[in-house]
Amino acid sequence: MGIARSNRRHSAQPKPSRRGESPAQHLNNSNSLNFTIDSDFEQGRKVQTQIIELIERSGFNEGGVFAIKLALEEAMINAIKHGNRLAPGKKVHVQAKVDAERAEIIIEDQGPGFDRSSVPDPTSEENICKCSGRGILLMEAYMSSVKWTNKGRRVTMVKENEK
């Protein structure tokens, strides 16, 4: 199964891809992408590449592209590694809606979820030397807004374009 492309709107859900293949993608219109991938970092990187290409084509400046790229990578890693715990049978759903004014990216995993308020502050003295725990902080620092829903399994990130 490869990448499905169309200029028409699709009401059907994207079909999952097989491990090692390109992520399943449906192009709803010229500024909206939808993916369903396995809990696989390589598939996640392919999704990130396509979303960043759309963001660049939409006229985001260099700082905006960098911010989205960083937050998107952190969110994808969190969904695959921490949310789905690399379980081969669990999927990650990704939606991106991008225009010249803003980018909205929604990532949802099939893990148990988490409570954002219970995540330790990586800048506090007891956590400053830990090697992990900074992804959420970076996402929230670089995006215009970050919202956690569905018991922490879904993150909605928005970046306003600062032309």
DSSP file (Angstrom, degrees, kcal/mol; ACC not computed):
  #  RESIDUE AA STRUCTURE BP1 BP2  ACC     N-H-->O    O-->H-N    N-H-->O    O-->H-N    TCO  KAPPA ALPHA  PHI   PSI    X-CA   Y-CA   Z-CA
    1    1 A M              0   0    0      0, 0.0    21,-0.3     0, 0.0    17,-0.2   0.000 360.0 360.0 360.0 130.6    0.0    0.0    0.0
    2    2 A G        -     0   0    0      1,-0.1     2,-0.5    19,-0.1    23,-0.3  -0.127 360.0 -53.2-107.7-154.7    1.4    3.3   -1.0
    3    3 A I        -     0   0    0     21,-0.1     2,-0.5    -2,-0.1    21,-0.1  -0.765  48.3-146.5 -91.2 127.0    0.3    6.9   -0.5
    4    4 A A        -     0   0    0     21,-1.0    23,-0.4    -2,-0.5     2,-0.4  -0.807  19.5-175.0 -93.5 131.2   -3.1    7.7   -1.7
    5    5 A R        +     0   0    0     -2,-0.5     2,-0.3    21,-0.2    23,-0.1  -0.973  12.2 152.7-128.4 142.2   -3.6   11.2   -3.1
    6    6 A S        -     0   0    0     -2,-0.4     4,-0.1    21,-0.3    -2,-0.0  -0.974  41.9-139.9-159.7 152.8   -6.7   12.9   -4.3
    7    7 A N  S    S+     0   0    0     -2,-0.3    23,-0.2     2,-0.1     2,-0.2   0.481  80.7  90.8 -92.2  -3.9   -8.0   16.4   -4.6
    8    8 A R  S    S-     0   0    0     21,-0.1     2,-0.3     1,-0.1    -2,-0.1  -0.505  86.6-103.7 -87.7 159.4  -11.5   15.4   -3.5
    9    9 A R        -     0   0    0     -2,-0.2     2,-0.4     2,-0.0    19,-0.1  -0.651  34.6-151.8 -79.6 138.4  -12.7   15.4    0.1
   10   10 A H        -     0   0    0     -2,-0.3    18,-0.0     1,-0.1    16,-0.0  -0.930  19.1-173.5-112.6 134.8  -12.8   11.9    1.7
   11   11 A S        +     0   0    0     -2,-0.4    -1,-0.1     2,-0.1     2,-0.1   0.645  62.9  92.8 -95.4 -18.3  -15.2   11.0    4.5
   12   12 A A  S    S-     0   0    0      1,-0.1    -2,-0.1     3,-0.0     3,-0.1  -0.393  84.2-107.4 -75.0 152.7  -13.6    7.5    5.0
   13   13 A Q        -     0   0    0      1,-0.1    -1,-0.1    -2,-0.1    -2,-0.1  -0.469  42.8 -94.5 -73.6 149.6  -10.9    7.0    7.5
   14   14 A P        -     0   0    0      0, 0.0    -1,-0.1     0, 0.0    21,-0.1  -0.349  41.0-118.1 -62.3 145.7   -7.3    6.5    6.3
   15   15 A K        -     0   0    0     10,-0.1    21,-0.3     1,-0.1     9,-0.1  -0.662  29.8-109.2 -86.7 141.9   -6.3    2.9    5.9
   16   16 A P        -     0   0    0      0, 0.0     2,-0.2     0, 0.0    21,-0.1  -0.310  31.3-131.6 -66.7 153.8   -3.4    1.6    8.0
   17   17 A S        -     0   0    0     19,-0.6     2,-0.2     7,-0.1     3,-0.1  -0.634  19.9-106.1-100.4 163.6   -0.2    0.8    6.3
   18   18 A R    >   -     0   0    0     -2,-0.2     3,-2.1     4,-0.2    20,-0.1  -0.591  51.2 -82.1 -85.1 153.0    1.9   -2.3    6.6
   19   19 A R  T 3  S+     0   0    0      1,-0.3    -1,-0.1    -2,-0.2     3,-0.1  -0.263 116.1  18.0 -55.3 133.1    5.2   -2.1    8.6
   20   20 A G  T 3  S+     0   0    0      1,-0.3    -1,-0.3    -3,-0.1     2,-0.1   0.236 103.9 104.0  90.1 -13.4    8.0   -0.8    6.5
   21   21 A E  S <  S-     0   0    0     -3,-2.1    -1,-0.3     1,-0.2   -19,-0.1  -0.435  85.8 -76.6 -92.8 172.9    5.8    0.8    3.8
   22   22 A S        -     0   0    0    -21,-0.3    -4,-0.2    -2,-0.1    -1,-0.2  -0.373  60.8 -94.7 -63.3 147.0    4.9    4.4    3.3
   23   23 A P        -     0   0    0      0, 0.0     2,-0.3     0, 0.0    14,-0.2  -0.310  42.5-102.5 -62.1 146.0    2.4    5.7    5.8
   24   24 A A  E     +A   36   0A   0     12,-1.1    12,-1.2   -21,-0.1     2,-0.4  -0.551  50.9 179.5 -68.2 131.4   -1.2    5.6    4.7
   25   25 A Q  E     -A   35   0A   0    -23,-0.3   -21,-1.0    -2,-0.3     2,-0.4  -0.994  22.0-165.8-138.1 142.0   -2.1    9.2    3.7
   26   26 A H  E     -A   34   0A   0      8,-2.0     8,-1.3    -2,-0.4     2,-0.9  -0.997  13.8-149.1-125.5 127.5   -5.2   10.8    2.4
   27   27 A L  E     -A   33   0A   0     -2,-0.4   -21,-0.3   -23,-0.4     6,-0.2  -0.840  14.5-177.2 -95.9 104.5   -5.0   14.3    1.0
   28   28 A N  E     -     0   0A   0      4,-1.0     2,-0.3    -2,-0.9    -1,-0.2   0.898  67.4 -27.7 -72.5 -41.2   -8.4   15.8    1.7
   29   29 A N  E >  S-A   32   0A   0      3,-0.8     3,-1.4    -3,-0.1    -1,-0.2  -0.876  86.9 -68.8-157.3-172.9   -7.6   19.1    0.0
   30   30 A S  T 3  S+     0   0    0     -2,-0.3   -23,-0.0     1,-0.3     3,-0.0   0.636 129.7  34.8 -66.9 -12.0   -4.5   21.1   -0.8
   31   31 A N  T 3  S+     0   0    0      1,-0.1    67,-3.1    66,-0.0     2,-0.4   0.155 103.0  77.4-128.7  22.7   -3.9   22.1    2.8
   32   32 A S  E <   -AB  29  97A   0     -3,-1.4    -4,-1.0    65,-0.2    -3,-0.8  -0.992  49.3-176.9-138.2 129.9   -5.0   19.0    4.9
   33   33 A L  E     -AB  27  96A   0     63,-2.7    63,-2.7    -2,-0.4     2,-0.4  -0.954   3.0-170.6-123.9 143.8   -3.2   15.7    5.5
   34   34 A N  E     +AB  26  95A   0     -8,-1.3    -8,-2.0    -2,-0.4     2,-0.3  -1.000   9.7 177.0-134.1 134.0   -4.4   12.7    7.4
   35   35 A F  E     -AB  25  94A   0     59,-3.0    59,-2.4    -2,-0.4     2,-0.4  -0.965  20.0-166.7-134.5 150.1   -2.2    9.7    8.3
   36   36 A T  E     +AB  24  93A   0    -12,-1.2   -12,-1.1    -2,-0.3   -19,-0.6  -0.966  27.3 170.4-131.3 120.8   -2.6    6.4   10.2
   37   37 A I  E     - B   0  92A   0     55,-2.6    55,-2.5    -2,-0.4   -18,-0.1  -0.842  34.3-105.2-127.9 163.0    0.7    4.7   10.9
   38   38 A D  E     - B   0  91A   0     -2,-0.3     2,-2.3    53,-0.2    53,-0.2  -0.287  53.7 -87.1 -72.3 169.2    2.1    1.9   13.0
   39   39 A S  S    S+     0   0    0     51,-0.9     2,-0.4    48,-0.5    -1,-0.1  -0.520  88.0 129.4 -77.8  74.7    4.0    2.6   16.1
   40   40 A D     >  -     0   0    0     -2,-2.3     4,-2.1     1,-0.1     5,-0.1  -0.995  58.1-146.7-140.6 124.6    7.2    2.9   14.0
   41   41 A F  H  > S+     0   0    0     -2,-0.4     4,-2.3     1,-0.2     5,-0.2   0.863  99.7  55.2 -63.2 -37.5    9.7    5.7   14.1
   42   42 A E  H  > S+     0   0    0      2,-0.2     4,-1.8     1,-0.2    -1,-0.2   0.926 109.5  46.4 -63.7 -43.8   10.5    5.4   10.4
   43   43 A Q  H  > S+     0   0    0      1,-0.2     4,-2.0     2,-0.2    -1,-0.2   0.893 110.8  54.7 -62.9 -38.4    6.9    5.8    9.4
   44   44 A G  H  X S+     0   0    0     -4,-2.1     4,-2.4     1,-0.2    -2,-0.2   0.893 105.6  51.6 -61.2 -40.7    6.7    8.7   11.8
   45   45 A R  H  X S+     0   0    0     -4,-2.3     4,-2.3     1,-0.2    -1,-0.2   0.876 107.4  52.9 -64.9 -37.2    9.7   10.4   10.1
   46   46 A K  H  X S+     0   0    0     -4,-1.8     4,-1.9     2,-0.2    -1,-0.2   0.902 109.8  48.5 -65.3 -40.2    7.9   10.0    6.7
   47   47 A V  H  X S+     0   0    0     -4,-2.0     4,-2.4     2,-0.2     5,-0.2   0.935 110.5  51.3 -62.9 -46.6    4.8   11.7    8.1
   48   48 A Q  H  X S+     0   0    0     -4,-2.4     4,-2.7     1,-0.2     5,-0.2   0.910 107.7  52.8 -57.7 -43.9    6.9   14.5    9.6
   49   49 A T  H  X S+     0   0    0     -4,-2.3     4,-2.2     1,-0.2    -1,-0.2   0.918 110.3  46.9 -59.3 -45.6    8.6   15.1    6.2
   50   50 A Q  H  X S+     0   0    0     -4,-1.9     4,-1.8     2,-0.2    -1,-0.2   0.892 113.2  48.5 -66.4 -39.2    5.3   15.5    4.4
   51   51 A I  H  X S+     0   0    0     -4,-2.4     4,-2.3     2,-0.2    -2,-0.2   0.928 111.5  49.2 -67.1 -43.8    3.9   17.8    6.9
   52   52 A I  H  X S+     0   0    0     -4,-2.7     4,-2.6     1,-0.2    -2,-0.2   0.889 108.3  54.2 -63.8 -38.2    7.0   20.0    7.0
   53   53 A E  H  X S+     0   0    0     -4,-2.2     4,-2.3    -5,-0.2    -1,-0.2   0.915 109.4  48.3 -60.5 -41.8    6.9   20.2    3.2
   54   54 A L  H  X S+     0   0    0     -4,-1.8     4,-1.3     2,-0.2    -2,-0.2   0.899 110.9  50.9 -63.9 -41.0    3.3   21.4    3.3
   55   55 A I  H  <>S+     0   0    0     -4,-2.3     5,-1.6     2,-0.2     4,-0.3   0.909 110.4  48.6 -64.4 -42.6    4.2   24.0    6.0
   56   56 A E  H ><5S+     0   0    0     -4,-2.6     3,-1.4     1,-0.2    -1,-0.2   0.916 110.6  50.8 -63.6 -42.5    7.1   25.3    3.8
   57   57 A R  H 3<5S+     0   0    0     -4,-2.3    -1,-0.2     1,-0.3    -2,-0.2   0.765 102.8  62.6 -65.3 -23.9    4.8   25.5    0.8
   58   58 A S  T 3<5S-     0   0    0     -4,-1.3    -1,-0.3    -3,-0.2    -2,-0.2   0.486 120.2-105.6 -83.6  -2.3    2.3   27.5    2.9
   59   59 A G  T < 5 +     0   0    0     -3,-1.4    -3,-0.2    -4,-0.3     2,-0.2   0.699  59.0 161.3  92.2  20.3    4.8   30.3    3.4
   60   60 A F      < -     0   0    0     -5,-1.6    -1,-0.2     1,-0.1   101,-0.1  -0.511  40.2-116.7 -71.2 143.1    5.9   29.8    7.0
   61   61 A N     >  -     0   0    0     -2,-0.2     4,-2.6     1,-0.1     5,-0.2  -0.205  31.6 -94.9 -74.6 172.4    9.1   31.6    7.8
   62   62 A E  H  > S+     0   0    0      1,-0.2     4,-2.3     2,-0.2     5,-0.2   0.867 124.9  50.3 -57.6 -41.3   12.3   29.8    8.9
   63   63 A G  H  > S+     0   0    0      2,-0.2     4,-2.4     1,-0.2    -1,-0.2   0.892 111.2  48.8 -66.0 -39.5   11.6   30.2   12.6
   64   64 A G  H  > S+     0   0    0      2,-0.2     4,-2.4     1,-0.2     5,-0.2   0.909 111.0  49.5 -65.9 -43.0    8.0   28.9   12.2
   65   65 A V  H  X S+     0   0    0     -4,-2.6     4,-2.7     2,-0.2    -2,-0.2   0.927 112.0  49.0 -61.7 -44.9    9.2   25.9   10.3
   66   66 A F  H  X S+     0   0    0     -4,-2.3     4,-2.5    -5,-0.2    -2,-0.2   0.931 111.6  49.3 -59.7 -46.6   11.8   25.1   12.9
   67   67 A A  H  X S+     0   0    0     -4,-2.4     4,-2.4     1,-0.2     5,-0.2   0.916 114.1  44.4 -61.0 -45.5    9.3   25.4   15.7
   68   68 A I  H  X S+     0   0    0     -4,-2.4     4,-3.1     2,-0.2     5,-0.3   0.913 112.2  52.5 -67.1 -42.5    6.8   23.1   14.1
   69   69 A K  H  X S+     0   0    0     -4,-2.7     4,-2.3    -5,-0.2    -2,-0.2   0.925 112.1  45.6 -59.2 -45.7    9.4   20.6   13.1
   70   70 A L  H  X S+     0   0    0     -4,-2.5     4,-2.1     2,-0.2    -2,-0.2   0.942 116.6  43.7 -63.5 -49.6   10.7   20.4   16.7
   71   71 A A  H  X S+     0   0    0     -4,-2.4     4,-2.5     1,-0.2    -2,-0.2   0.892 113.7  51.6 -65.1 -40.0    7.3   20.2   18.3
   72   72 A L  H  X S+     0   0    0     -4,-3.1     4,-2.5    -5,-0.2     5,-0.2   0.916 109.8  49.0 -63.6 -44.2    6.1   17.6   15.7
   73   73 A E  H  X S+     0   0    0     -4,-2.3     4,-2.4    -5,-0.3     5,-0.2   0.927 112.8  47.5 -62.3 -44.6    9.1   15.4   16.2
   74   74 A E  H  X S+     0   0    0     -4,-2.1     4,-2.6     1,-0.2    -2,-0.2   0.921 113.1  48.5 -62.5 -43.7    8.7   15.5   20.0
   75   75 A A  H  X S+     0   0    0     -4,-2.5     4,-2.3     2,-0.2    -2,-0.2   0.891 111.7  49.2 -66.1 -39.1    4.9   14.7   19.7
   76   76 A M  H  X S+     0   0    0     -4,-2.5     4,-2.5     2,-0.2     5,-0.3   0.920 112.0  48.1 -66.4 -43.4    5.5   11.8   17.3
   77   77 A I  H  X>S+     0   0    0     -4,-2.4     4,-3.1    -5,-0.2     5,-0.7   0.931 111.7  50.6 -61.7 -44.9    8.1   10.3   19.5
   78   78 A N  I  X>S+     0   0    0     -4,-2.6     5,-2.9    -5,-0.2     4,-1.0   0.913 112.0  47.1 -60.2 -42.9    5.9   10.7   22.5
   79   79 A A  I  <>S+     0   0    0     -4,-2.3     5,-2.9     3,-0.2     6,-0.2   0.923 120.2  37.3 -65.4 -45.0    3.0    9.0   20.8
   80   80 A I  I  <5S+     0   0    0     -4,-2.5     6,-2.8     3,-0.2     7,-0.3   0.943 129.7  28.0 -73.2 -49.2    5.0    6.1   19.4
   81   81 A K  I  <5S+     0   0    0     -4,-3.1    -3,-0.2    -5,-0.3    -2,-0.1   0.944 134.6  22.4 -83.2 -52.0    7.3    5.5   22.4
   82   82 A H  I  <<S+     0   0    0     -4,-1.0    -3,-0.2    -5,-0.7    -4,-0.1   0.878 128.9  40.4 -89.1 -40.2    5.5    6.7   25.5
   83   83 A G  I   <S+     0   0    0     -5,-2.9    -3,-0.2    -6,-0.2    -4,-0.2   0.993 132.6  20.2 -71.6 -63.9    1.8    6.4   24.3
   84   84 A N  S > <S-     0   0    0     -5,-2.9     3,-2.1    -6,-0.2    -3,-0.2   0.522  93.8-136.3 -85.8  -6.1    1.8    3.2   22.3
   85   85 A R  T 3   -     0   0    0      1,-0.3    -4,-0.2    -7,-0.3    -3,-0.1   0.844  62.8 -67.4  51.8  38.9    5.0    1.9   24.0
   86   86 A L  T 3  S+     0   0    0     -6,-2.8    -1,-0.3     1,-0.2    -5,-0.1   0.645  84.4 166.0  60.6  17.5    6.2    0.7   20.6
   87   87 A A    X   -     0   0    0     -3,-2.1     3,-1.5    -7,-0.3   -48,-0.5  -0.503  34.5-143.7 -67.0 122.0    3.4   -1.9   20.4
   88   88 A P  T 3  S+     0   0    0      0, 0.0   -49,-0.3     0, 0.0    -1,-0.2   0.788  96.0  53.0 -60.8 -29.3    3.3   -3.1   16.8
   89   89 A G  T 3  S+     0   0    0    -51,-0.1     2,-0.3    -5,-0.1    -2,-0.1   0.574  92.0  89.7 -84.0  -8.7   -0.5   -3.4   16.8
   90   90 A K    <   -     0   0    0     -3,-1.5   -51,-0.9    -6,-0.2     2,-0.2  -0.685  64.9-147.9 -94.9 145.5   -1.2    0.1   18.0
   91   91 A K  E     -B   38   0A   0     -2,-0.3    19,-0.5   -53,-0.2     2,-0.4  -0.677   7.5-143.9-109.8 159.8   -1.6    3.0   15.6
   92   92 A V  E     -B   37   0A   0    -55,-2.5   -55,-2.6    -2,-0.2     2,-0.5  -0.996  15.3-153.9-120.8 128.6   -0.9    6.7   15.6
   93   93 A H  E     -BC  36 108A   0     15,-2.8    15,-2.6    -2,-0.4     2,-0.4  -0.888  13.4-174.0-105.2 132.2   -3.3    9.0   13.9
   94   94 A V  E     -BC  35 107A   0    -59,-2.4   -59,-3.0    -2,-0.5     2,-0.4  -0.991   7.5-178.7-131.3 131.5   -2.0   12.3   12.6
   95   95 A Q  E     -BC  34 106A   0     11,-2.6    11,-2.8    -2,-0.4     2,-0.4  -0.988   3.1-173.1-126.4 139.0   -4.0   15.2   11.0
   96   96 A A  E     -BC  33 105A   0    -63,-2.7   -63,-2.7    -2,-0.4     2,-0.5  -0.991   6.0-176.4-133.9 127.4   -2.4   18.4    9.7
   97   97 A K  E     +BC  32 104A   0      7,-2.9     7,-2.8    -2,-0.4     2,-0.4  -0.986  18.0 173.9-121.3 119.5   -4.4   21.5    8.5
   98   98 A V  E     + C   0 103A   0    -67,-3.1     2,-0.3    -2,-0.5     5,-0.2  -0.981  10.8 153.8-133.1 134.7   -2.2   24.2    7.2
   99   99 A D        -     0   0    0      3,-2.3   -41,-0.1    -2,-0.4    62,-0.0  -0.819  61.6 -81.1-140.5-173.1   -2.8   27.5    5.5
  100  100 A A  S    S+     0   0    0     -2,-0.3    63,-0.1     1,-0.2     3,-0.1   0.707 126.2  44.6 -66.3 -19.0   -0.8   30.7    5.2
  101  101 A E  S    S-     0   0    0      1,-0.3    60,-3.4    59,-0.1     2,-0.3   0.811 121.4  -4.3 -95.0 -35.3   -2.1   31.9    8.6
  102  102 A R  E     - D   0 160A   0     58,-0.3    -3,-2.3     2,-0.0     2,-0.4  -0.994  48.9-138.3-158.8 158.7   -1.7   28.9   10.8
  103  103 A A  E     -CD  98 159A   0     56,-2.2    56,-2.5    -2,-0.3     2,-0.5  -0.992  16.9-170.1-121.8 130.7   -0.8   25.2   11.1
  104  104 A E  E     -CD  97 158A   0     -7,-2.8    -7,-2.9    -2,-0.4     2,-0.4  -0.988   5.3-176.2-122.3 125.1   -2.8   22.8   13.3
  105  105 A I  E     -CD  96 157A   0     52,-2.9    52,-3.1    -2,-0.5     2,-0.5  -0.983   5.2-168.7-125.5 128.1   -1.5   19.3   13.9
  106  106 A I  E     -CD  95 156A   0    -11,-2.8   -11,-2.6    -2,-0.4     2,-0.4  -0.971   5.1-177.2-118.2 127.7   -3.4   16.7   15.9
  107  107 A I  E     -CD  94 155A   0     48,-2.3    48,-2.6    -2,-0.5     2,-0.4  -0.993   2.8-179.7-127.0 128.0   -1.6   13.5   17.0
  108  108 A E  E     -CD  93 154A   0    -15,-2.6   -15,-2.8    -2,-0.4    46,-0.2  -0.993   4.5-169.5-132.6 131.5   -3.4   10.7   18.8
  109  109 A D        -     0   0    0     44,-2.1   -17,-0.2    -2,-0.4   -29,-0.1  -0.542  28.7-124.8-107.7 178.1   -2.1    7.4   20.0
  110  110 A Q        +     0   0    0    -19,-0.5   -18,-0.1   -31,-0.2    43,-0.0   0.030  69.8 116.8-111.7  23.9   -3.8    4.3   21.4
  111  111 A G  S    S-     0   0    0     42,-0.1   -27,-0.2   -32,-0.1   -28,-0.1  -0.039  84.6 -87.9 -81.4-171.5   -2.0    4.2   24.7
  112  112 A P        -     0   0    0      0, 0.0    41,-0.1     0, 0.0   -29,-0.1   0.616  64.0-132.9 -75.9 -12.3   -3.3    4.5   28.2
  113  113 A G        -     0   0    0     39,-0.2     2,-0.3   -30,-0.2    39,-0.3  -0.265  16.7-125.4  86.3-179.4   -3.0    8.3   28.2
  114  114 A F        -     0   0    0     37,-1.5     2,-0.7    -3,-0.1     3,-0.1  -0.979  15.4-107.6-160.9 163.8   -1.5   10.5   30.9
  115  115 A D    >   -     0   0    0     -2,-0.3     3,-2.0     1,-0.2     4,-0.4  -0.892  22.7-154.3-101.4 111.7   -2.3   13.5   33.1
  116  116 A R  G >  S+     0   0    0     -2,-0.7     3,-1.5     1,-0.3    -1,-0.2   0.849  92.8  59.7 -54.7 -37.4   -0.3   16.5   31.9
  117  117 A S  G 3  S+     0   0    0      1,-0.3    -1,-0.3    -3,-0.1    -2,-0.0   0.675 100.4  56.8 -68.7 -15.0   -0.3   18.1   35.3
  118  118 A S  G <  S+     0   0    0     -3,-2.0    -1,-0.3     2,-0.1    -2,-0.2   0.471  78.5 108.9 -94.8  -1.3    1.5   15.1   36.8
  119  119 A V  S <  S-     0   0    0     -3,-1.5    -5,-0.0    -4,-0.4    -3,-0.0  -0.628  78.0-113.6 -76.9 126.1    4.5   15.3   34.4
  120  120 A P        -     0   0    0      0, 0.0    -1,-0.1     0, 0.0    -2,-0.1  -0.255  27.9-108.0 -61.6 145.1    7.5   16.5   36.4
  121  121 A D    >   -     0   0    0      1,-0.2     3,-1.4     2,-0.1     6,-0.2  -0.627  23.4-154.0 -73.3 116.1    8.9   19.9   35.5
  122  122 A P  T 3  S+     0   0    0      0, 0.0     8,-0.2     0, 0.0    -1,-0.2   0.630  90.9  59.7 -70.6 -10.4   12.2   19.3   33.7
  123  123 A T  T 3  S+     0   0    0      3,-0.0     5,-0.1     4,-0.0     2,-0.1   0.543  80.6 104.8 -93.3  -6.8   13.6   22.6   34.8
  124  124 A S  S X> S-     0   0    0     -3,-1.4     3,-1.9     1,-0.1     4,-1.2  -0.418  85.7-110.1 -73.8 153.7   13.3   21.9   38.5
  125  125 A E  T 34 S+     0   0    0      1,-0.3     3,-0.5     2,-0.2     4,-0.4   0.833 115.6  53.5 -54.7 -40.1   16.5   21.2   40.3
  126  126 A E  T 34 S+     0   0    0      1,-0.2    -1,-0.3     2,-0.1     3,-0.1   0.669 118.2  36.7 -72.1 -14.5   15.8   17.5   40.9
  127  127 A N  T X4 S+     0   0    0     -3,-1.9     3,-1.6    -6,-0.2    -1,-0.2   0.472  86.3  97.6-112.4  -4.7   15.1   16.9   37.2
  128  128 A I  T 3< S+     0   0    0     -4,-1.2    -2,-0.1    -3,-0.5    -3,-0.1   0.782  88.3  43.5 -61.7 -29.9   17.6   19.2   35.5
  129  129 A C  T 3  S+     0   0    0     -4,-0.4    -1,-0.3    -3,-0.1     2,-0.1   0.430  86.3 114.5 -96.4   0.1   20.2   16.4   34.9
  130  130 A K    <   -     0   0    0     -3,-1.6    -3,-0.1    -8,-0.2    -4,-0.0  -0.444  65.0-137.9 -71.4 146.1   17.7   13.8   33.7
  131  131 A C  S    S+     0   0    0     -2,-0.1     2,-0.3     2,-0.0     3,-0.1   0.588  81.2  38.8 -82.2 -11.0   18.1   12.8   30.0
  132  132 A S  S    S+     0   0    0      1,-0.1    -2,-0.1    -5,-0.1     0, 0.0  -0.781  74.1  74.0-130.4 175.0   14.4   12.8   29.2
  133  133 A G        +     0   0    0     -2,-0.3     4,-0.3   -14,-0.0    -1,-0.1   0.553  67.9  99.0 101.5   9.4   11.3   14.8   30.1
  134  134 A R     >  +     0   0    0     -3,-0.1     4,-2.4     2,-0.1     5,-0.2   0.554  55.0  87.4-104.6  -8.2   11.8   17.9   28.0
  135  135 A G  H  > S+     0   0    0      1,-0.2     4,-2.5     2,-0.2     5,-0.2   0.914  91.0  45.5 -58.9 -48.3    9.7   17.1   24.9
  136  136 A I  H  > S+     0   0    0      1,-0.2     4,-2.6     2,-0.2     5,-0.2   0.912 112.2  52.8 -63.8 -41.8    6.4   18.5   26.3
  137  137 A L  H  > S+     0   0    0     -4,-0.3     4,-1.8     1,-0.2    -1,-0.2   0.918 111.1  46.8 -58.9 -44.4    8.2   21.6   27.5
  138  138 A L  H  X S+     0   0    0     -4,-2.4     4,-2.4     2,-0.2     5,-0.3   0.916 111.3  51.2 -65.0 -43.6    9.7   22.2   24.1
  139  139 A M  H  X S+     0   0    0     -4,-2.5     4,-1.8     1,-0.2    -2,-0.2   0.938 113.6  44.4 -58.3 -47.4    6.3   21.6   22.4
  140  140 A E  H  < S+     0   0    0     -4,-2.6    -1,-0.2     1,-0.2    -2,-0.2   0.793 114.8  49.6 -70.3 -28.2    4.6   24.1   24.7
  141  141 A A  H  < S+     0   0    0     -4,-1.8    -1,-0.2    -5,-0.2    -2,-0.2   0.867 116.9  38.1 -77.4 -36.8    7.4   26.6   24.3
  142  142 A Y  H  < S+     0   0    0     -4,-2.4     2,-0.2    -5,-0.1    -2,-0.2   0.708 104.9  71.4 -92.3 -21.5    7.6   26.6   20.5
  143  143 A M  S  < S-     0   0    0     -4,-1.8    16,-0.2    -5,-0.3     3,-0.1  -0.612  78.9-127.0 -95.5 157.4    3.9   26.3   19.5
  144  144 A S  S    S-     0   0    0     14,-1.6     2,-0.3     1,-0.3    15,-0.2   0.867  94.0  -1.2 -68.7 -36.5    1.3   29.0   19.8
  145  145 A S  E     -E  158   0A   0     13,-1.9    13,-2.7    -6,-0.1     2,-0.4  -0.984  59.3-168.1-153.4 147.8   -0.9   26.6   21.7
  146  146 A V  E     -E  157   0A   0     -2,-0.3     2,-0.4    11,-0.2    11,-0.2  -0.994  11.2-174.5-136.2 127.3   -0.8   23.0   22.8
  147  147 A K  E     -E  156   0A   0      9,-2.3     9,-2.7    -2,-0.4     2,-0.5  -0.987  12.2-152.3-129.8 132.4   -3.9   21.2   24.2
  148  148 A W  E     +E  155   0A   0     -2,-0.4     2,-0.2     7,-0.2     7,-0.2  -0.893  28.0 157.1-104.3 127.4   -4.1   17.7   25.6
  149  149 A T  E   > +E  154   0A   0      5,-2.7     5,-2.2    -2,-0.5     3,-0.5  -0.793  43.6  52.6-137.1-179.4   -7.5   15.8   25.3
  150  150 A N  T > 5S-     0   0    0      1,-0.2     3,-1.5    -2,-0.2    -1,-0.2   0.919 133.3 -51.8  53.4  49.6   -8.8   12.3   25.3
  151  151 A K  T 3 5S-     0   0    0      1,-0.3   -37,-1.5    -3,-0.1    -1,-0.2   0.793 107.5 -53.7  58.8  32.6   -7.1   11.5   28.6
  152  152 A G  T 3 5S+     0   0    0     -3,-0.5    -1,-0.3   -39,-0.3    -2,-0.2   0.441 117.6 108.3  86.5   0.2   -3.8   12.7   27.3
  153  153 A R  T < 5S+     0   0    0     -3,-1.5   -44,-2.1    -4,-0.4     2,-0.5   0.672  73.9  55.1 -82.4 -16.5   -3.8   10.5   24.2
  154  154 A R  E   < -DE 108 149A   0     -5,-2.2    -5,-2.7   -46,-0.2     2,-0.5  -0.966  62.9-171.5-122.4 130.0   -4.5   13.4   21.8
  155  155 A V  E     -DE 107 148A   0    -48,-2.6   -48,-2.3    -2,-0.5     2,-0.6  -0.977   5.4-162.9-118.6 133.1   -2.4   16.5   21.4
  156  156 A T  E     -DE 106 147A   0     -9,-2.7    -9,-2.3    -2,-0.5     2,-0.4  -0.968  11.6-172.9-114.7 118.3   -3.5   19.5   19.3
  157  157 A M  E     -DE 105 146A   0    -52,-3.1   -52,-2.9    -2,-0.6     2,-0.4  -0.932   2.9-170.3-115.9 133.7   -0.8   21.9   18.5
  158  158 A V  E     -DE 104 145A   0    -13,-2.7   -13,-1.9    -2,-0.4   -14,-1.6  -0.974   5.3-171.8-123.9 137.3   -1.3   25.2   16.7
  159  159 A K  E     -D  103   0A   0    -56,-2.5   -56,-2.2    -2,-0.4     2,-0.3  -0.979  15.7-145.7-128.1 118.9    1.4   27.5   15.3
  160  160 A E  E     -D  102   0A   0     -2,-0.4     2,-0.5   -58,-0.2   -58,-0.3  -0.632  27.4-114.4 -79.2 139.0    0.3   30.9   14.1
  161  161 A N        -     0   0    0    -60,-3.4     2,-0.9    -2,-0.3    -1,-0.1  -0.642  22.9-163.0 -79.5 123.2    2.4   32.1   11.1
  162  162 A E              0   0    0     -2,-0.5   -99,-0.1     1,-0.1   -98,-0.1  -0.656 360.0 360.0-103.9  72.5    4.5   35.1   12.0
  163  163 A K              0   0    0     -2,-0.9    -1,-0.1   -63,-0.1    -2,-0.0   0.486 360.0 360.0 -54.1 360.0    5.3   36.3    8.4
